[in-house]
């Protein structure tokens, strides 16, 4: 399982969240919401410090990660994050 992120969406996160080198963003699972891979759950994100990281990607010194406890949601598929130009925000999909 990997996190794949386009350059455009990375720039969006960096600007929208005022991220700097050394910052870490965790993708986690929450109840409810939209854009779900599993009905009743959705993907959230927050600034956090990695504890038991399963997968991570680093760009310009900024780390995006998923903890071991949240891997069940992805069913061993990669998390792909692209920028949706029409909506002006990130869009999440899965890939094998």
C-alpha positions in Angstrom: 0.0 0.0 0.0 1.3 3.4 -1.0 0.2 7.1 -1.0 0.4 8.6 -4.4 -0.1 12.3 -4.6 0.0 14.6 -7.7 2.1 17.7 -7.6 -1.0 19.9 -7.9 -2.7 18.4 -4.8 0.6 18.6 -2.8 0.8 22.3 -3.6 -2.9 22.7 -2.6 -2.3 21.1 0.8 0.8 23.1 1.3 -0.9 26.4 0.7 -4.3 25.6 2.3 -2.8 24.2 5.5 0.2 26.6 5.5 2.5 23.6 5.7 6.2 24.0 6.3 9.2 21.6 6.3 8.9 19.2 9.2 5.0 19.2 9.3 3.2 15.9 9.2 -0.3 15.2 7.9 -2.1 12.0 8.9 -4.9 10.5 6.8 -7.3 8.7 9.1 -10.6 6.9 9.1 -13.7 8.5 10.5 -17.4 7.6 10.7 -19.7 9.2 8.1 -18.8 11.7 5.4 -18.6 11.5 1.6 -16.0 10.0 -0.8 -16.0 6.7 1.0 -14.3 3.5 -0.1 -16.4 1.7 2.5 -20.0 2.7 3.2 -20.4 4.6 6.5 -16.8 5.7 6.7 -14.7 8.4 5.1 -11.1 9.7 5.0 -10.1 12.5 7.3 -6.8 14.4 7.7 -5.1 16.3 10.5 -1.7 17.6 11.5 -0.2 14.8 13.7 3.0 13.1 14.7 3.6 9.6 13.3 3.4 6.9 15.9 3.0 3.5 14.2 3.2 4.4 10.6 2.2 1.9 7.9 3.0 4.0 4.9 4.2 7.5 4.2 5.3 9.9 1.4 7.5 12.9 1.9 7.6 16.0 -0.4 9.7 19.1 0.3 10.2 17.9 3.9 6.4 17.5 4.6 5.3 14.0 5.5 1.8 12.5 4.6 1.1 9.2 6.4 -1.3 6.5 7.4 -1.1 4.7 10.7 -1.2 0.9 11.0 -4.6 1.1 12.7 -6.2 2.6 9.6 -5.0 0.2 6.9 -8.1 -1.9 7.0 -10.0 0.9 5.2 -7.8 0.6 2.1 -8.0 -3.1 1.6 -4.3 -3.3 0.5 -4.9 -0.8 -2.3 -2.9 2.4 -2.9 -4.4 5.8 -1.9 -4.3 8.0 -4.9 -4.9 11.8 -4.4 -5.4 14.0 -7.4 -6.5 17.6 -7.7 -10.1 18.0 -9.1 -10.0 21.2 -11.1 -13.8 21.5 -11.3 -14.2 21.3 -7.5 -10.9 23.0 -6.7 -10.0 20.4 -4.1 -8.4 17.0 -3.6 -10.1 13.9 -4.9 -9.4 10.4 -3.4 -9.4 7.1 -5.3 -7.8 3.7 -4.9 -5.6 1.8 -7.2 -4.1 -1.7 -7.2 
